[in-house]
Every structure is written in structure tokens, then in C-alpha cells.
Amino acid sequence: NWVYHAFKDGQIIDLLFALGKGFLGDPNGVVLSDEMLARARQASLDGTVFLMASVEDIIHSKLLVSWKATRQEDFQDILLLIRNSKHLDWDYLLDNISRYPVRTLALLSYAISCEITEDHIPIEIATEVETLSKRLFQWMGRVA
């Protein structure tokens, strides 16, 4: 109910309809919705036109499945997407990933530590992550 495995010339093609059901306590994961379809853009490959998920929805999917230690490369992929996207819809993205606050904070902290600048992440978000980090160290009795 979430993936279809197709085979052509010995190659496997996965068509995903939902991703991460049950991961991080989320019963639905990322489900293909009308909103996702409306935000998708057309792409083509070898003359075949298809819809490709928005960058925000790809980030959401990668954040959800990055919970495994074997998927650490997903954070690197997300940073590349953030760096190379000129107009991320941060409100839409944060609304979706707010279901995973620890993963979201880890991602944003990682992005800032990798010198992702306000050109890529709104300064308000970067400031809030820094403030949360300082408050955590103060709470632990350490100087931030």
C-alpha cells in the first residue's frame, strides 16, 4: 500500500505512494496527497513527461527516513537541496517536518554547523536554533 516495484530490463523501479509509515511514531509517514501533486513540477526523461515532487517534499521524505544510522547520507542530500534551492517554501516545509522535532532540530543544527547561511535558511530559524542550543547548555549547567 506504499510502494510498487516495477521491473524492466533487469532494473528495479520503485514507485512510492507513501514513505515512512510508522517511522518516528508517525502512523502515516509521507503520503502522496493532492497538495503534494499540486506542488510537484513537470520533468522529462527520454521524452517521457512526469511529475517530480517539490524540493520541500523531498526534504520531508529524506528527513523522515534518515532516522537509521545507515541513512546518514540523507542529511548531506538535504543540505545540497537547501543550498541549491533558490526559493524554498519554509512555512510549508516546517509545517510538515514539525511532526519530528528532534530530527528537525538535528537537521537545522547540522545545517548551521556546515555554514549554511541566511542566504539558504531564514535568519529567524538560525537564530532560534542557536538560542535553543544556548538554553540547553545553560539548563545543563554549562556556559554557552
MODELLER restraints for C-alpha pairs under 7 A, 6 or more apart:
rsr = mdl.restraints
at = mdl.atoms
rsr.add(forms.Gaussian(group=physical.xy_distance, feature=features.Distance(at['CA:2:A'], at['CA:16:A']), mean=5.92, stdev=0.5))
rsr.add(forms.Gaussian(group=physical.xy_distance, feature=features.Distance(at['CA:2:A'], at['CA:17:A']), mean=4.76, stdev=0.5))
rsr.add(forms.Gaussian(group=physical.xy_distance, feature=features.Distance(at['CA:2:A'], at['CA:18:A']), mean=4.56, stdev=0.5))
rsr.add(forms.Gaussian(group=physical.xy_distance, feature=features.Distance(at['CA:2:A'], at['CA:19:A']), mean=6.64, stdev=0.5))
rsr.add(forms.Gaussian(group=physical.xy_distance, feature=features.Distance(at['CA:3:A'], at['CA:14:A']), mean=6.54, stdev=0.5))
rsr.add(forms.Gaussian(group=physical.xy_distance, feature=features.Distance(at['CA:3:A'], at['CA:15:A']), mean=5.59, stdev=0.5))
rsr.add(forms.Gaussian(group=physical.xy_distance, feature=features.Distance(at['CA:3:A'], at['CA:16:A']), mean=4.50, stdev=0.5))
rsr.add(forms.Gaussian(group=physical.xy_distance, feature=features.Distance(at['CA:3:A'], at['CA:17:A']), mean=5.72, stdev=0.5))
rsr.add(forms.Gaussian(group=physical.xy_distance, feature=features.Distance(at['CA:3:A'], at['CA:18:A']), mean=6.97, stdev=0.5))
rsr.add(forms.Gaussian(group=physical.xy_distance, feature=features.Distance(at['CA:4:A'], at['CA:14:A']), mean=5.76, stdev=0.5))
rsr.add(forms.Gaussian(group=physical.xy_distance, feature=features.Distance(at['CA:4:A'], at['CA:15:A']), mean=5.08, stdev=0.5))
rsr.add(forms.Gaussian(group=physical.xy_distance, feature=features.Distance(at['CA:4:A'], at['CA:16:A']), mean=6.53, stdev=0.5))
rsr.add(forms.Gaussian(group=physical.xy_distance, feature=features.Distance(at['CA:5:A'], at['CA:12:A']), mean=6.60, stdev=0.5))
rsr.add(forms.Gaussian(group=physical.xy_distance, feature=features.Distance(at['CA:5:A'], at['CA:13:A']), mean=5.81, stdev=0.5))
rsr.add(forms.Gaussian(group=physical.xy_distance, feature=features.Distance(at['CA:5:A'], at['CA:14:A']), mean=4.78, stdev=0.5))
rsr.add(forms.Gaussian(group=physical.xy_distance, feature=features.Distance(at['CA:5:A'], at['CA:15:A']), mean=6.48, stdev=0.5))
rsr.add(forms.Gaussian(group=physical.xy_distance, feature=features.Distance(at['CA:6:A'], at['CA:12:A']), mean=5.76, stdev=0.5))
rsr.add(forms.Gaussian(group=physical.xy_distance, feature=features.Distance(at['CA:6:A'], at['CA:13:A']), mean=4.96, stdev=0.5))
rsr.add(forms.Gaussian(group=physical.xy_distance, feature=features.Distance(at['CA:6:A'], at['CA:14:A']), mean=6.24, stdev=0.5))
rsr.add(forms.Gaussian(group=physical.xy_distance, feature=features.Distance(at['CA:7:A'], at['CA:13:A']), mean=6.02, stdev=0.5))
rsr.add(forms.Gaussian(group=physical.xy_distance, feature=features.Distance(at['CA:17:A'], at['CA:31:A']), mean=6.19, stdev=0.5))
rsr.add(forms.Gaussian(group=physical.xy_distance, feature=features.Distance(at['CA:17:A'], at['CA:32:A']), mean=5.38, stdev=0.5))
rsr.add(forms.Gaussian(group=physical.xy_distance, feature=features.Distance(at['CA:18:A'], at['CA:29:A']), mean=6.67, stdev=0.5))
rsr.add(forms.Gaussian(group=physical.xy_distance, feature=features.Distance(at['CA:18:A'], at['CA:30:A']), mean=5.30, stdev=0.5))
rsr.add(forms.Gaussian(group=physical.xy_distance, feature=features.Distance(at['CA:18:A'], at['CA:31:A']), mean=4.15, stdev=0.5))
rsr.add(forms.Gaussian(group=physical.xy_distance, feature=features.Distance(at['CA:18:A'], at['CA:32:A']), mean=5.86, stdev=0.5))
rsr.add(forms.Gaussian(group=physical.xy_distance, feature=features.Distance(at['CA:19:A'], at['CA:29:A']), mean=5.46, stdev=0.5))
rsr.add(forms.Gaussian(group=physical.xy_distance, feature=features.Distance(at['CA:19:A'], at['CA:30:A']), mean=4.96, stdev=0.5))
rsr.add(forms.Gaussian(group=physical.xy_distance, feature=features.Distance(at['CA:19:A'], at['CA:31:A']), mean=6.44, stdev=0.5))
rsr.add(forms.Gaussian(group=physical.xy_distance, feature=features.Distance(at['CA:19:A'], at['CA:61:A']), mean=6.84, stdev=0.5))
rsr.add(forms.Gaussian(group=physical.xy_distance, feature=features.Distance(at['CA:20:A'], at['CA:29:A']), mean=4.53, stdev=0.5))
rsr.add(forms.Gaussian(group=physical.xy_distance, feature=features.Distance(at['CA:20:A'], at['CA:30:A']), mean=6.38, stdev=0.5))
rsr.add(forms.Gaussian(group=physical.xy_distance, feature=features.Distance(at['CA:20:A'], at['CA:64:A']), mean=6.41, stdev=0.5))
rsr.add(forms.Gaussian(group=physical.xy_distance, feature=features.Distance(at['CA:20:A'], at['CA:65:A']), mean=6.16, stdev=0.5))
rsr.add(forms.Gaussian(group=physical.xy_distance, feature=features.Distance(at['CA:21:A'], at['CA:27:A']), mean=5.41, stdev=0.5))
rsr.add(forms.Gaussian(group=physical.xy_distance, feature=features.Distance(at['CA:21:A'], at['CA:28:A']), mean=4.86, stdev=0.5))
rsr.add(forms.Gaussian(group=physical.xy_distance, feature=features.Distance(at['CA:21:A'], at['CA:29:A']), mean=4.38, stdev=0.5))
rsr.add(forms.Gaussian(group=physical.xy_distance, feature=features.Distance(at['CA:22:A'], at['CA:28:A']), mean=6.61, stdev=0.5))
rsr.add(forms.Gaussian(group=physical.xy_distance, feature=features.Distance(at['CA:22:A'], at['CA:29:A']), mean=6.58, stdev=0.5))
rsr.add(forms.Gaussian(group=physical.xy_distance, feature=features.Distance(at['CA:23:A'], at['CA:29:A']), mean=6.85, stdev=0.5))
rsr.add(forms.Gaussian(group=physical.xy_distance, feature=features.Distance(at['CA:30:A'], at['CA:61:A']), mean=6.37, stdev=0.5))
rsr.add(forms.Gaussian(group=physical.xy_distance, feature=features.Distance(at['CA:36:A'], at['CA:53:A']), mean=6.92, stdev=0.5))
rsr.add(forms.Gaussian(group=physical.xy_distance, feature=features.Distance(at['CA:39:A'], at['CA:54:A']), mean=5.88, stdev=0.5))
rsr.add(forms.Gaussian(group=physical.xy_distance, feature=features.Distance(at['CA:40:A'], at['CA:51:A']), mean=5.86, stdev=0.5))
rsr.add(forms.Gaussian(group=physical.xy_distance, feature=features.Distance(at['CA:40:A'], at['CA:52:A']), mean=5.37, stdev=0.5))
rsr.add(forms.Gaussian(group=physical.xy_distance, feature=features.Distance(at['CA:40:A'], at['CA:53:A']), mean=4.60, stdev=0.5))
rsr.add(forms.Gaussian(group=physical.xy_distance, feature=features.Distance(at['CA:40:A'], at['CA:54:A']), mean=4.93, stdev=0.5))
rsr.add(forms.Gaussian(group=physical.xy_distance, feature=features.Distance(at['CA:41:A'], at['CA:51:A']), mean=5.48, stdev=0.5))
rsr.add(forms.Gaussian(group=physical.xy_distance, feature=features.Distance(at['CA:41:A'], at['CA:52:A']), mean=5.39, stdev=0.5))
rsr.add(forms.Gaussian(group=physical.xy_distance, feature=features.Distance(at['CA:41:A'], at['CA:53:A']), mean=6.69, stdev=0.5))
rsr.add(forms.Gaussian(group=physical.xy_distance, feature=features.Distance(at['CA:41:A'], at['CA:54:A']), mean=6.70, stdev=0.5))
rsr.add(forms.Gaussian(group=physical.xy_distance, feature=features.Distance(at['CA:42:A'], at['CA:49:A']), mean=6.65, stdev=0.5))
rsr.add(forms.Gaussian(group=physical.xy_distance, feature=features.Distance(at['CA:42:A'], at['CA:50:A']), mean=5.67, stdev=0.5))
rsr.add(forms.Gaussian(group=physical.xy_distance, feature=features.Distance(at['CA:42:A'], at['CA:51:A']), mean=4.62, stdev=0.5))
rsr.add(forms.Gaussian(group=physical.xy_distance, feature=features.Distance(at['CA:42:A'], at['CA:52:A']), mean=6.08, stdev=0.5))
rsr.add(forms.Gaussian(group=physical.xy_distance, feature=features.Distance(at['CA:43:A'], at['CA:49:A']), mean=5.67, stdev=0.5))
rsr.add(forms.Gaussian(group=physical.xy_distance, feature=features.Distance(at['CA:43:A'], at['CA:50:A']), mean=5.51, stdev=0.5))
rsr.add(forms.Gaussian(group=physical.xy_distance, feature=features.Distance(at['CA:43:A'], at['CA:51:A']), mean=6.03, stdev=0.5))
rsr.add(forms.Gaussian(group=physical.xy_distance, feature=features.Distance(at['CA:43:A'], at['CA:52:A']), mean=6.33, stdev=0.5))
rsr.add(forms.Gaussian(group=physical.xy_distance, feature=features.Distance(at['CA:44:A'], at['CA:50:A']), mean=6.01, stdev=0.5))
rsr.add(forms.Gaussian(group=physical.xy_distance, feature=features.Distance(at['CA:55:A'], at['CA:81:A']), mean=6.95, stdev=0.5))
rsr.add(forms.Gaussian(group=physical.xy_distance, feature=features.Distance(at['CA:56:A'], at['CA:88:A']), mean=6.80, stdev=0.5))
rsr.add(forms.Gaussian(group=physical.xy_distance, feature=features.Distance(at['CA:56:A'], at['CA:93:A']), mean=5.44, stdev=0.5))
rsr.add(forms.Gaussian(group=physical.xy_distance, feature=features.Distance(at['CA:59:A'], at['CA:78:A']), mean=5.78, stdev=0.5))
rsr.add(forms.Gaussian(group=physical.xy_distance, feature=features.Distance(at['CA:60:A'], at['CA:96:A']), mean=6.83, stdev=0.5))
rsr.add(forms.Gaussian(group=physical.xy_distance, feature=features.Distance(at['CA:60:A'], at['CA:97:A']), mean=5.99, stdev=0.5))
rsr.add(forms.Gaussian(group=physical.xy_distance, feature=features.Distance(at['CA:62:A'], at['CA:74:A']), mean=5.70, stdev=0.5))
rsr.add(forms.Gaussian(group=physical.xy_distance, feature=features.Distance(at['CA:66:A'], at['CA:72:A']), mean=6.12, stdev=0.5))
rsr.add(forms.Gaussian(group=physical.xy_distance, feature=features.Distance(at['CA:66:A'], at['CA:74:A']), mean=5.69, stdev=0.5))
rsr.add(forms.Gaussian(group=physical.xy_distance, feature=features.Distance(at['CA:75:A'], at['CA:107:A']), mean=6.79, stdev=0.5))
rsr.add(forms.Gaussian(group=physical.xy_distance, feature=features.Distance(at['CA:79:A'], at['CA:111:A']), mean=6.45, stdev=0.5))
rsr.add(forms.Gaussian(group=physical.xy_distance, feature=features.Distance(at['CA:82:A'], at['CA:120:A']), mean=6.23, stdev=0.5))
rsr.add(forms.Gaussian(group=physical.xy_distance, feature=features.Distance(at['CA:83:A'], at['CA:120:A']), mean=5.94, stdev=0.5))
rsr.add(forms.Gaussian(group=physical.xy_distance, feature=features.Distance(at['CA:97:A'], at['CA:104:A']), mean=6.52, stdev=0.5))
rsr.add(forms.Gaussian(group=physical.xy_distance, feature=features.Distance(at['CA:98:A'], at['CA:104:A']), mean=6.92, stdev=0.5))
rsr.add(forms.Gaussian(group=physical.xy_distance, feature=features.Distance(at['CA:109:A'], at['CA:129:A']), mean=6.53, stdev=0.5))
rsr.add(forms.Gaussian(group=physical.xy_distance, feature=features.Distance(at['CA:112:A'], at['CA:126:A']), mean=6.90, stdev=0.5))
rsr.add(forms.Gaussian(group=physical.xy_distance, feature=features.Distance(at['CA:134:A'], at['CA:144:A']), mean=5.04, stdev=0.5))
rsr.add(forms.Gaussian(group=physical.xy_distance, feature=features.Distance(at['CA:137:A'], at['CA:143:A']), mean=6.26, stdev=0.5))
rsr.add(forms.Gaussian(group=physical.xy_distance, feature=features.Distance(at['CA:137:A'], at['CA:144:A']), mean=5.62, stdev=0.5))
rsr.add(forms.Gaussian(group=physical.xy_distance, feature=features.Distance(at['CA:138:A'], at['CA:144:A']), mean=6.31, stdev=0.5))
